[in-house]
Amino acid sequence: MMIRFAYPGVLLLSLATPAFAASALPAVAHVEGGAIEGTISDGVRAFKGVPFAAPPVGTLRWKPPQPVQPWNGVRPAKDFGNRAMQLPLFADMVFRSPGTDEDCLYLNVWTPAARAKKKLPVLVYFHGGGLAAGDGSEPRYDGAAMARQGIVALTVNYRLGVFGFLAHPELSAEGPVRASGNYGLMDQAAALRWVQRNIASFGGDPAQVTIAGESAGSYSVSAQMINPQARGLFARAIGESGSVLGREPLPTLTQAEQQGVAFAGAAGATSLAELRAMPAQRLLEVVRQPGMPWFGIVQDGAVIERAPLETYRRGMQAKVPLLAGWNSQEMHAGAILGKEAVTKENFAAALEKLYGDSARDAARAYDYDVAEAARDLASDRWIVYGTWKWIDLHSRIAPTYRYYFSRPRPETTAGKPADAGAVHSGEIEYALGNLDGNKVYRWSEDDRRVSATMQGYFANFIRTGNPNGAGMANWPVVNHPAPNVMRIDVRSAPYNPRDRERFEFHDRQQEKP
């Protein structure tokens, strides 16, 4: 069946979607643990707050995720489950979950209400938030729009911050392999195993799973591609702005354990048992104290077996098609220039301060409009270089598609001017078809055109591992002769960014002793 998306006077694109039978599916599904009852609305079945592991509380705090605890009768799945313990860190996060709790290992499923004539592709989306905040209930991640494209869409909660990534010598000594930290990544892998065993109950095909995420979710995707626990659990991957191959290496287990010991001391705990006995809110209060570390992914020797750069260079990651890219303004020029005016002189002084003897090398790599160069350097240093490195290395072993999203969000309903560029996380609503879920902005028909295009490319990739489809500009793989990067905007087309010199400069910086 062909679904055609059009807005007044404009034909946008057409997408091939699976054929559906006339009969509708029930609102009850059977999964590990028992039966669940969701809702049916606008052609979509939704199941929210579905447990995929036991609550990681009490003695299970800082333990690998354990099997779901069965329930009697039919469990309601009409409301989102708790979000993971977290501080209020990001103003743009809007939650539909009831609150924070350590009991947070829930996922949400959106699937077509009509019975498909064949198994459907599956999207598993990991939320962003710096591995310290976020939730699968956020409207920008809602899976209903993807379900209307014939895709079974899931969002997944995972443990965050100190609850998800604490390493400590006593924790490392508990398991069969001396390792700790990365519990949040273990949660994600547990959710993927749940999908393999249960997604058929929602019409999904366990052999056609795409993992995706933005920012910390994109870091997570790149990490799951090298996580032995996730091996063979997905067929494709999408990354939006971020990877574990950034400028700063992951902390080693020893370094992370030292951070954990320092945290325990700040909390007043002399043992792991005392840490586990502390109220969750007390641990968050300690996290809030000045000087506390930002808990994140650890090179623990188990979940992350070795330095990610080494794994990717050796081609040992999951050999699956990858679609990844970033936005035009991931970071602003002020991150380089501070409060100084945007001039060539001030930019040269900033390069001298940042790179010393390599300042001339940096100036050659960023020798173009100074405002754009300062913005790009700030973005590269933060998140873009790592995303490019992921794309560059993975393209050597599997089909890889790179995008550049340049559509700024419009003015807000309160009258705030439109963004100057496509800011970090600004593509999510476009990619997942969720503009209407964000009431902050005055979305135009051009925005809807961009969303239909980006969602169309994503949906095609989720179905086939190739973003191309009828009526859409051809998107080459990234190692095809240029132009080979898809610029996504009102007029989307492949282009040649001529930016490799920037990234090779950062390569050289990485190789310095």
KEPAVEX-705759 format. One record per residue: residue in three letters; x, y, z of N, C-alpha, C, CB in turn. Coordinates in pm, whole numbers, plus 50000, padded with zeros to 5 digits. Glycine has a CB too. Example, Ala and Ser with C-alpha at 12.3 -4.5 7.8 and 13.67 -1.06 7.14 Angstrom:
<rs>
Ala513194943150780512304955050780513204967050780511314955350905Ser512854977550708513674989450714512905000350787514084994050572
</rs>
This chain:
<rs>
Met500854988150000500005000050000500885012350000499045000150122Met500495022749927501245035249924500525045650008501435040149779Ile501235051550101500695062650178501335075350126500945060750331Arg500525085150086501055097350027500865108850124500365100349892Phe501945116050149501925127450239501945140150156503115127050338Ala500975148750174500945161250101500425172250189500095159949975Tyr500865184150163500355196050229499915205450118501435202750322Pro499145215650149498505223750045499455227549932497935236150107Gly499165222249813499935225749695501275218949683500135240049693Val501635210149776502985204249776502885189149789503855210249890Leu503435181949694503595167449708504925165049775503515160149569Leu504895158249888506135156749965506875143949928505835156750112Leu506275132649949506965120249924505965109049936508155118150021Ser506335097349892505475085749908506275074449967504835081649774Leu505635066750054506325056050124505565043050106506495059450272Ala506285032350084505665019150078505535013750219506485009449988Thr504325010050259504115004550392503514990750379503215013650477Pro503634982350482503114968750474501604968450456503484961050598Ala501114958150391499674956450375499064951750507499354946350262Phe497834956250534497144952750656495814946050624496924965150744Ala495434936650707494134930150694493054939250752494134916350765Ala491804936350721490704944850767490474943450917489424941450692Ser490854932150976490564929751117491484937651208490664915051148Ala490944942351319491734949751417492234940151525490904961251481Leu493334943551585493894935551692493324939951826495434936451693Pro493304931251925492774934952057493744943852133492474922452139Ala493244950152238494074958952321494844951052426493214969452390Val494714937852427495414929352522496524921752450494434919452592Ala497704921252510498824913752456499414905252568499904923152394His500094894552529500714885552627502224886452614500224870852606Val502884889552725504324891352729504884883952850504714906352733Glu506204883852864506814877852982506254884753106508354879052977Gly505764876953198505184882353320503684880953323505554896553335Gly503024881253206501584879953204500944888053093501014884153336Ala499654890153106498884897653006498894912453041497434892352997Ile498884920952936498814935352954497704940852867500174942152920Glu497084951552913496014957952837496394972552810494664957152913Gly496474976052682496814989552643495594997152595497864989452537Thr495825006252501494755014552445494825014052294494855029152496Ile493725017552230493655018452084493095032252049492775007052022Ser493835039751966493395053051927494015056851794493755063452036Asp493215062251705493705067151575494545056751502494525079851594Gly494095044451504494765033951430496025028551493495075038851299Val496265031851621497485027451688497145020851821498455039351711Arg497735009251846497685003051979498895007852058497664987451970Ala498655012252180499745016952265499745009252396499625032152291Phe500935004952436501124997852563502225005352639501504982552541Lys501875011352749502805020052822503135013952958502215034252838Gly504325016953005504715012253137504824997253148503755017153237Val505354990753044505494976153043506834972553107505404970552896Pro506844964653215508124961153278508904951253192507884955153418Phe510204954053176511054944553103512104938253193511734951452985Ala512144942353319513074936553417512504939253556514524942553402Ala513044932453654512594934653792513014948653839513184923753887Pro512284954553930512694967753983514094966854045511674972754089Pro515024975554004516404974854055516544982354188517384980753952Val515854977354288515804984054418516374974854526514354988254452Gly516654980854642517164972954754518484966254719516154962354795Thr518534953254736519774946054706520064945454556519694931854761Leu519084949154472519304949254327519824962654277518004945854255Arg519984972454367520614984954325522054981754283520594995754441Trp522454986854167523784984154110524024969154087524864989754203Lys522994962554040523104948653994522664948153848522244938854083Pro523154938553770522614936753636521104934653642523294924853565Pro520364938853540518904937353542518504922753556518284943253415Gln517474920453637516994906953666515664904453595516834904953819Pro515224891753583513994888653508512774895653566513764873753507Val511814897953479510524904053517509844895453622509614905853394Gln509214901853718508424894753819507004892753765508404902553955Pro506514880453757505174877953701504084884653784504904862953692Trp502934887053720501764892653788500544884253756501534907453746Asn499534885853835498274878653814497294887353736497664874353949Gly496434880953660495414888153587495994896253472494664897253681Val495244906453433495654915253323496184928253382494464917953225Arg497434931253352498074943353405497734955253315499614941453414Pro497254966253371496994978253289498304983553230496304989253373Ala498264987153104499424992953036498975005452960500084982652939Lys498255013953031497675025952970498395038753012496215027053005Asp499275037753110499995049353160501485046353163499485053353300Phe502295056753147503735055053150504205050953290504435067953106Gly505295043353294505905039753420506785050853473506705026953406Asn507345048653589508225058753650509435061453561508685054153789Arg509915073653565511195076653502512315074153603511235091353450Ala513515072253551514665069253637514975080853730515895065753552Met515615077853842516045088153935516945098153862516785081954057Gln516675111053881517435121453810517155134953871517085121553660Leu518075144153849517895158053886517245165553770519245164553925Pro516585176753795516005184753685517085192553612514925194453740Leu517685186553511518875192153448518605199953320519825181153417Phe517565196353246517365202053113515955207853101517605191453004Ala515895220753067514605227753065513685223152953514845242653053Asp514245216952848513395213152735512725199552752514205213152609Met512945193052865512355179852886510945181152943513235171352979Val510005174352876508615174052919508255159452943507655180652813Phe507795156353064507535142353099506035139753113508255138753229Arg505625127853071504255123153094504225111853196503625118552963Ser505375108353251505465097953354505075103753489506905092053359Pro504675095253585504155100353712505215106553802503495089353786Gly506475102653789507505107953877508755099553867507005108454021Thr509765103153947511025095653948510995084854054512205105053973Asp511675073854025511745062654119512835053254071510365055254130Glu513465046254164514415035854123513715024654048515145030154245Asp512465022354078511655012654005511285019053871510365008454087Cys512175017653771512035025553648512205017553520513025036653650Leu512405004453529512734996753409511474992753333513544984253446Tyr510955002553261509735001053182509995005353039508565009153244Leu509224999652949509275003952809507855006452760509984993252721Asn507755012752645506475016352586506465011752441506225031652595Val505315006752396505195000952262504035007452189505014985652269Trp504275011852068503225016551979503245007751854503415031751943Thr502095002751814502034993551701500714995651626502184978751748Pro500664993051495499404995051423498274986851483499584991451276Ala497094992651486495924985551540495414975051443494794995451572Ala495604977151313495194967251214496184955751209495054973751075Arg495684944151177496534932151169497344932351039495664919251178Ala498664932351049499524932350931499574918450869500934937250966Lys499784918250740499854905450670501234899050679499474907350525Lys502214906750729503524901050755504124908050876504454902350631Lys505184902450929505814908251047506344922251016506954899251098Leu506244930951115506604944951097508004948051148505594953851167Pro508684957751086509984962151138509804969151273510684971651038Val510864969651349510804974351488511834985451509511044962551588Leu511424995951579512315006751619512395007051771511835020451563Val513605006151826513825007451970514625020151992514574994752030Tyr514025029952060514615043252072515075045752216513615054152027Phe516355049452229516935052852359516965068052374518375046852374His516375073052481516265087452500517615093852531515285090652610Gly517695106852509518885114552543518785120352683519105125652442Gly519795128352718519815134652849521135132952922518725129152933Gly522225131152849523535130452911523755118453001523755142552989Leu522935107852983522985095953069522665099453215524365089353061Ala522085111353234521755115853369520315120453382522685127053410Ala519605121953270518225126653273517505121253150518155142253278Gly516195123653145515395119353031514465107853064516305115352918Asp513605104752966512565094852991511885091252859511525100153094Gly511455078752848510755074252728509365079852712510685059652728Ser508865087252811507525092952801507495106452732506935094352938Glu508665112452706508685125852647507925125952514510135130652627Pro507065135952491506265136252368507095136052240505395148552367Arg508315141452243509115141652121509535127752077510345150352141Tyr509505117852168509855104052134508625095352106510665097952246Asp507445100952115506215093052102506265084551974504975102152101Gly505855071851986505995062551875504785061151786506335049551926Ala503695068751813502475066951734502685070451587501355075451792Ala503425081151558503625084951419504385074351341504375098251411Met505365067951406506075057051339505175044951323507345053251418Ala504315042351422503385031051410502475032951289502555029551538Arg502095045351261501245047951143502005045751013500705062351148Gln503325044551021504125041050903504335025850893505485048150909Gly503655018250977503795003750972505004998651046503874999250832Ile505415005951152506595002351231506175000451376507715013151219Val506664990051441506454988351584507524996651654506504973051627Ala507115006851728508065016251788508065014851939507725030751748Leu509265014951997509415013852142510305024952193509985000052182Thr510015029752314510965037852390511295030152517510385052052422Val512505032152565513035023852674513605032852784514115014052622Asn513235030152908513885036553021515095028253065512895038353140Tyr516085034853119517275027953171517815036153286518355026053059Arg518545029553376519075036453492520075047253451519735026553587Leu520045058353524520805070253488521765074353599519865081653455Gly522755082453560523625088753658524275078753752522865098753738Val524305082153880524975073653978524285060153992525025080654112Phe522995059453963522265046653973522575037653853520745049253981Gly522925043653741523165035853620524615033653585522515042253508Phe525535041553645526915040953597527955041853708527145051953498Leu527575039353831528555039253940529455026853930527845039554077Ala530745029053938531705018053953532325019254092532825018453841His532665007954150533215007754287533934994454305532085009754396Pro535054994254376535784981554393534904970454450536984983654484Glu534044973554545533194963054602532174958054500532464968254727Leu531684966954415530774962554308531514953554210530164974654235Ser532734957254175533514949354080533794935354135534824956354047Ala533934934254266534254921454328533044912254337534824923554466Glu531834917454316530614909454336530374899154226529414918454346Gly530684902854102530274894453991531314884253950529954902853875Pro530964875953852531904865753803533094871753729531184856053712Val532904883953674533984891153606534194904153683533654893953454Arg535454907453709535714919553787535384931853703537184920053834Ala534174937053722533724948753647532544954953720533344944953502Ser532364967953699531184974753752530964987353671531344978053903Gly529824993853695529385004853612528564999653495530595013053562Asn528125008453408527415004653285526114997253309528304996153200Tyr525484999053425524204992353450523124997653356523764994253597Gly523225010553320522275016053224522385009453088522495030853209Leu523605006553043523784999252917523274984952929525254999252876Met523464978753045522914965353067521394965553059523364959753203Asp520784976253111519324977453103518874978152957518834990053180Gln519574986052877519214987052736519334973452667520114997352666Ala520414966252695520594952952635519504943352682521984947252669Ala519104944552809518014936152860516714939152787517824938153011Ala516484951952758515294955652681515344949752541515154970952674Leu516514949452480516644943452347516414928352351518024946452288Arg516844921852458516544907552471515034905552490517324901352591Trp514404914452567512944913952584512254915252449512454925052681Val512734924252367512154926152234512264913252153512854937752160Gln513414906752157513574894352081512534883952123514974888752101Arg512244883452252511354872952303509874876752296511714869652445Asn509554889652288508164893952305507574902152192508064901652428Ile508394907252101507874916952005506884910751908509014923151927Ala506934897551888505954891051801504524892851852506264876151787Ser504374894751983503034897052040502444910351994503104896552192Phe503284919051941502824932051892502914933051740503654943251957Gly503124921551674503224921351529504604924151476502294931051472Gly505614925451564506954929051521507814917251482507624936651628Asp508814920151401509754910051353511064911351432510014911751200Pro511414901551515512644902651593513914902651509512724891351691Ala513804898851383514974899151294515154912651227514844888251189Gln514214921851249514244934851182514164946051286513094936051080Val515074945951383515094955951490516144966551458515394949351627Thr515734979051466516654990351454516774997051590516175000551346Ile517994999151637518195006951759518535021251718519325000851849Ala518035030851794518235044851759518265053251885517125049851663Gly518795065351872518795074551984519465087551947519495068252104Glu519245097752031519815111052010520655114752130518715121551985Ser521795121252106522695125852212523135113952297522005136652300Ala522785113552426523155101952507522565089152450522685103852652Gly521405090152385520845078452317521695074052201519445081452269Ser522305083652131523215080352021524515074452075523515092851937Tyr525035080252184526175073952252525835059452285526555081752383Ser524615057252334524195043752373524175034352254522825044152438Val523675039252140523655030852020525075026751982522985038351903Ser526005036351981527395032951946527995023252046528255045551937Ala527575024352172528065015052275527455001152258527765020452415Gln526165000352227525534987252208526114980052087524014988752192Met526634987451991527254981051874528544973951911527534991451767Ile529114976752031530324969652074530094962352206531494979452088Asn528864961652252528534954852377528264940052350527314961452446Pro529054930952405528794916652382527394912352422529804908452457Gln526804918952522525464915352567524404918252461525124922752695Ala524694927252367523714931052265523984924552130523694945952249Arg524974915952125525374910051997524214901951936526614901152016Gly523904904951811522864897551739521444901751771523004883351766Leu521264912351851519924916251894519294927151809519974920752036Phe520024932351711519464942751624520104941651486519694956951684Ala519394947051388519814945651248520274958651186518694940151167Arg519954970251249520324983251196520494992951311519274988351095Ala521105004451282521345014251387521225028451333522735012151449Ile520675037351417520555051551384521145059551499519055055551358Gly522015068951467522615077451568522445092151534524085074251585Glu521895099651627521685113951609522555121651708520185117551627Ser523695126451660524555135451738525165128751860523785147451782Gly526255121451839527005116251952527475102051935526185117252073Ser528645099051993529135085251997530185084152106529715080851859Val530575071852136531615069352236533015071352180531485055152292Leu533125076552057534425078551993534845093151996534385073551849Gly534395100552096534695114752104536135117652145533775121252201Arg536405130652166537765135052195538265129952330537825150152193Glu537375128352424537775123752557537565108652567536975131052668Pro538595101052600538425086452613537545083152733539785079452627Leu536915071552726536115066952840537035064352960535315054152803Pro536525066653081537335063053197537555047953204536675068053327Thr538725043953249538985029753271538255025353397540505026853282Leu538195012253418537545007153537538225012653663537554991753538Thr539535012853664540255017853781539905032453808541765016453761Gln539885040653703539525054753721538095056253771539695062353589Ala537175048453714535775049353754535585044353897534905041253658Glu536305033853935536225029154074536705039954171537075016254092Gln537735047154135538215057954220537155068754236539495063954163Gln536465071854126535355081354135534275076054229534755083953995Gly533985063054220532965057054305533325057554451532725042954265Val534605055154482535065055854621534925070154673536525051054633Ala535295079954589535175093954628533705097654652535785103154521Phe532815092454567531395095154585530895089154716530585089754467Ala531275076754742530855070254866531315078254987531395055854874Gly532545083354981533055091455090532245104155109534515094855067Ala531875110654997531065122855005529685119755062530935129254867Ala529195107555038527885103655090527965099055235527295092455004Gly529175097655288529325093055426529185078155442528335099855512Ala529415070655334529295056055338530675049755343528495050855217Thr530865040455431532145033555443532145019855377532515032055588Ser530985015855322530885002855257529795003255151530614991655360Leu529834993355062528794992054960527434989655026529124980654863Ala527424981855131526154979155200525514992155249526384969455319Glu526335001155302525795013855348525275022255231526855021755425Leu525985021855118525515029155000524165023654953526555028354886Arg524025010354952522775004454905521615007155001522954989454887Ala521945009655125520885012055224520405026455223521385008455362Met521145035255160520775049455160519545051955073521945058055110Pro518665061055114517535064755029518025070354896516625075055100Ala517285067454791517685072054658517815087254653516695067254554Gln516905094154719516935108754716518215114154780515705114554787Arg518695107254883519945111454948521115110554850520215102755072Leu521135100154769522205098754670522155109954567522105085154599Leu520945113954527520815125154434521315138154498519365126854389Glu521075139654625521565151654693523085152254692521045152154838Val523725140654706525185140254701525655143554560525715126254744Val524975138154458525325140954320525305155954293524355133754225Arg524385162854357524215177254336525365185454394522905181754396Gln526125179754484527185187354552528275191354454527775179154666Pro528905202854474530015207154387531155196954387530545220854433Gly531725195054270532875186154257532535171554233533695187154377Met531255168154234530895154154210531075150754062529435151554254Pro531465138454032531685134653891530385133253815532465121653884Trp530495133953683529365130753594529495115953560529365139853463Phe528575107953608528675093453589528215089653448527835085753695Gly529075082353378528755078253242529375064853208529215088753143Ile529455062153079529915049253030531375046853070529765048452876Val531655034653111532975030753162533575019853073532855025853310Gln534855020953047535575009852982535864999453089536925014852912Asp534864991053113534904982153229535524968553201533524980253281Gly535794965553074536354952453040535314941753018537294948153146Ala534054944953037532984935053021531944940052921532314932053157Val531184950252958530214956152865530964963752756529234965652941Ile531944971552795532854978152701534224971752722532914993952723Glu534554962252637535684953352662537034960252653535654941952566Arg537144969952563538414977052540538064991252496539324969652432Ala539064999252469538805012752421537945012252295540135020252393Pro536835019252291535945018652173536665021652043534805028252190Leu537615031052044538325034251922539055022051868539315045651945Glu539645014251956540335002051913539354992051852541084995652031Thr538214990251918537224980751868536744984751729536024979851963Tyr536424997551711535945002051581537035001751475535375016151591Arg538255005051513539345004451416539584990151368540635010051477Arg539364980651456539554966551420538334960551351539874958351544Gly537274968451336536064963651270535334953051347536394958451135Met535404953651480534804943251564533394946951612535694940551682Gln532884958351570531534962351609530494954751528531344977651590Ala529234956151566528144949751492528174954551347526764952751557Lys528184945251254528294948651112526894950751054529064937551033Val526264961551097524904964651056524894978050985523944964851178Pro523924980550897523814993750835523635004550941522644994050735Leu524255016050917524205027251011523765039850938525575029451079Leu522825047150998522435060350952522725069851067520905060950909Ala523555079851044523955088751154524325102451101525135082651233Gly524305112251189524675125751150524525135351265523835130351033Trp524465148251233524385158451337523705170851281525795161951391Asn523545180951366522835193151332523805204551305521865196951444Ser523325214951241524205225751196524745234251310523485234551099Gln524055234551424524535242551536524435234451666523725255851548Glu525255224151676525265216151797525745224351918526165203751778Met526625233751891527125242651996527305256451934528485237352057His527255266952015527335280551964528775285651967526435289952046Ala529035296151890530385301551876530925306752008530395312751774Gly530045310752099530505315852228531285305752309529335320452308Ala531105292952280531875282652351533355283552316531335268652318Ile533685289952204535075292152164535515306352196535245289352014Leu534655316052168535035330152178534655336652309534415337752066Gly533865329552391533395335652514532555347952482534575339452604Lys532825359052549532085371452526532765380552426531895378852656Glu533845375752366534565383852268533775384752137535965378052241Ala533995395652064533325397551936533765386851836533615411651879Val532895384051741533195373951639534045380451531531865367851578Thr535355380151552536295385751455537405375651428536885399151507Lys538105377751315539205368751282540305369351388539785372251145Glu540525381351440541575382951540541245375351669541795397651571Asn540025376651712539615369751836539595354551815538235374651882Phe539215350351696539215335951669540645330651668538515332851533Ala541555338051608542965333851605543525333151747543805343551520Ala543145342751831543625342451970543065330352044543225355452044Ala541815326952016541195315252081541895302452037539695314452048Leu542235301551908542945289751859544315288551924543095290351706Glu544995299851941546295299752005546195294652148546905313752004Lys545155299052217544955294852356544605280052365543845303252421Leu543805275252271543365261352275544435251652229542135259552190Tyr545205255552126546045245652057547535248952055545565244051918Gly547925260852101549345263952109550075261851979549985255652215Asp551045252751977551855250351858551035245351739552945240351889Ser549845240151765548995235051656547965245351609548265222451702Ala548075257651656547085267851621547035270451470547385280851694Arg548205270551404548215272851260547525261451186549655274551209Asp547745249351234547085237651176545565239051190547575224551244Ala545125243451308543695245551332543155256651242543425249051479Ala543915267451226543465278651143543275274350999544475290151150Arg544145265550948543965260650811542705252250799545185252350767Ala542425244050900541245235350895539945243350905541305225151008Tyr539995254650973538785262750995538935276350927538515264651147Asp539495276350807539725288750734538535292150645541015287650650Tyr537485297350706536305302050632535575311950721535365290150591Asp534385315650685533635325750761533795323550910532145325450723Val534245333950982534675332051120533515328051211535315344651173Ala532325333251188531195329451272530865314651255529955338051239Glu530875310051129530605295951103531755287351155530405293550953Ala532975291951138534135284151183534125282451334535435290851138Ala533835293151408533795292351554532675283151600533635306251616Arg531525284251535530405275251567530775260751539529145279051486Asp531375258251422531735244551386532795238951480532235243951242Leu533785247051515534825242151606534225238651742535945252551622Ala533345247151793532695244251920531905231351912531785255951962Ser531175229651802530375217551784531255205251769529475218951662Asp532345206651693533255195351670533895190851801534335199051569Arg534345200551880535015197152005534075190152102535595209652070Trp532805193752096531855187752190531345174252142530675197152211Ile530685173852026529955161551992530085157251847528505163252024Val530435166651757530425163451615531595154551575530445176151532Tyr532795157651625533945149651586533725134851618535215154651655Gly533225131851737532985117951775531965111251686532545117151917Thr530945118851643529935113251553530565110351417528735122851538Trp531365119751368532045117551240532975105351247532845130051200Lys533715104051356534655092951368533915079651364535475094051498Trp532795078951428531935066951425531525063751282530685068951514Ile531025073851212530585072051074531765067750986529965085051020Asp532885074551001534045071950916534555057650934535155081950946Leu534695053251058535205039651082534195029051043535595038051228His532915031451073531925021051044531695019550894530605024251113Ser531875030550819531635029850674532595020250605531765043650612Arg533655016250675534635007050616534164992550619535955008350688Ile533124989750699532704975750710531224973350681533004970850848Ala530414984150670528984982250649528394994650584528254979150784Pro527264993250515526625004950453526345015750558525315000850382Thr526775028050531526655038950626526175051450554528005041650698Tyr525165057950612524565069850554524715081450653523065067350520Arg525235092650602525455104250688524505115550651526915109150677Tyr523935122250753523075133750727523625146150796521645130950774Tyr523145157650750523435170750810522105177950817524525178950727Phe521595179850939520275185850957520455200850980519515179251077Ser519865209150894520125223450901518865232050916520865227650778Arg517745225950946516505233550961516405239451102515275224650931Pro516475252951118516285258751251514815257751294516755273651252Arg514605256151422513225256351471512665270451457513155251551619Pro511345271651432510745284851411510585292551541509385283451343Glu509995304351531509735312151651508775304751742509175325951614Thr508815308051869507945301451965506575308151968508575301652104Thr505635301352026504295307052041504305319152134503325296552094Ala505355320452213505495332052302506225343652234506225328152428Gly506615341752108507245352552034508755352652034506785365152086Lys509395342552094510855341852088511295339151945511405330952184Pro512305346451894512705344551753513145330351722513815354251718Ala513135327151595513575314051550515035311951585513365312351399Asp515435299451603516835296251628517675300351508517005281151657Ala518945303851535519855307851427520285295951342521085314651485Gly520325284351402520695272151331519945260351390522215269751336Ala520225248451339519595236351393520355232351520519595224651288Val519765235051635520445232951762520425218351804519825241651871His521245215151903521315201551955519925196952000522315200752072Ser519535185251956518235178751983517095184751903517915179552131Gly517355195051821516275201451748515665193151638516755213951691Glu516295181951602515785173651493514825162751539516925167251420Ile514705160451669513985148551715512535148551669514045147551867Glu511825159551693510415160051654510235158251503509785173251698Tyr511175163451426511115161751281511305147151242512175170551211Ala512325140851298512675127251258511595117151295513995123251322Leu510965119051410509975109351458508545113451427510125107451607Gly508375124551353507035128751312506205134551424506315117251253Asn506845141451518506135145751639506095160951657506785139551759Leu506035168551548505945183051562504725187051644505895189651425Asp503605180551621502375184651689502405181951839501185177551628Gly503325173451883503445170852026504205181652100504115157652049Asn504845190652027505595201752087504835214652060507055202552031Lys504195220052162503365231952148504145244952165502245231552249Val505465243952182506275255852208506485263952081507635251852267Tyr506535257551964506935264151841505775265851744508055256351774Arg505875276151660504885278651556505315271151429504725294051528Trp504985258451424505405250251311504715254851183505105235351338Ser505485255951076504965260250947504825248250853505885271050884Glu504275250850735504185240250636505585235850592503365244850515Asp506545245050592507925241050560508465231450665508835253350550Asp508155234050794508585224850898507975211050877508215230251037Arg506705210850840506035198050817506625190750696504515200150797Arg507045198550598507695192550483509015185950525507945203050373Val509795193050605511065187550653510825174950736511835197950736Ser509825175550822509525163950907509115151950823508415167351007Ala508245154050725507815142850641509005136850566506745147450542Thr509925145350523511105140350452512005132350546511895151950391Met512325138250662513245131450753512625118650808513655140650868Gln511375119250847510715107250896510645096650786509315110450948Gly510435101150662510395091650551511705084450533510025098750425Tyr512815091850537514125085450526514355075750642515235096150523Phe514035080150764514215071350880513365058750867513865078751011Ala512105060350828511205048850818511695038850712509785053450784Asn512145044150598512695035150496513895027450549513075042950371Phe514765034450620515955027750674515565017150776516905038050740Ile514585019950860514125010250960513564997850890513045016551053Arg512924999750776512354988350704513404980150630511324993250605Thr514384986850571515244979750476516744981150502514954984650340Gly517164990550587518584993350602519095003050497519374980650595Asn518175008750419518505018650315517455029650323518545012150171Pro517845042550337516855053050355516105056950228517515065150409Asn516525052150114515955056849988514585050849962516875053549874Gly513755058649891512415054349856511875062549741511495055249977Ala510745058249688510145064849573509825079449604508875057549529Gly510135088249509509795102349523510715110149613508425103549574Met511825104349656512745111049747514105112949681512875103149878Ala514795123849717516145125949665517035114249704516725139249718Asn517855109649609518705097949635519775101149738519365093149504Trp519915092349835520875093949945521965083449929520175092750086Pro523175087149883524245077349865524865073249998525335082849773Val525515061749999526325057950115527485067750125526845043150104Val528025069250245528975079950271530315077950200529215081150419Asn530665065550164531925063550093531735063149941532575050650139His530555067049895530325069149753530985082349714528795069249719Pro531465083949590532035096849552531085108449582532395096849403Ala531645119449630530845131049668530075136549547531745142149730Pro528895142649572528255145549702527605133149762527215156649685Asn527825131149890527345118749952526795120750093528465108649957Val526615133250137526005136150267524645142550242526925145450354Met523595137450305522265142750284522025154650374521215131950307Arg521875166450313521475178250388519945177950398521985191650320Ile519435177650521517995176950542517505190750581517635166450650Asp516645196350495516085209650515514835210550428517135221050480Val514355222650404513155224150321513395217850184512765238950307Arg514575220050131514975213150008516115203650044515415223449895Ser515805191150055516795181150096517485175149974516135170050180Ala518805174249982519575168749870520965165349920519635178649750Pro521645156049854523025153049892523945164649854523505140049825Tyr524975166749935525935177249906527305172649954525535190649972Asn528335180449918529695177549959530115187850064530675177649838Pro530185184050192530485193850296531945198550299530135188250429Arg532845191250235534265194950232534785198050374534485207250139Asp534515188850464534875191250604535875181150659533635190950690Arg536405172650574537285162250626538535168150691537685152650514Glu539045179350639540245185350697540025188950844540665197750618Arg538805193550878538495196451018538685184251104537065201751032Phe538125173251062538135161351145539515154751149537095151451094Glu540245155551039541595150151041542505158451132542175149650899Phe542225171351146542945179451245542735173751384542485194151239His541475170451418541205164851551541795150851565539685164451577Asp541845143451456542555130551460544005132451504542505123551321Arg544645142251444546045144651478546195148951623546635155251385Gln545245156751672545285160751812545145148651904544195170951842Gln544295139151864544085127151944545345118551951542925118951886Glu546115118951844547295110251836548495116051909547655107851692Lys548405128551954549525134552026549755127452159549275149552048Pro550995125752201551285119052329550805127552447552795116152342
</rs>
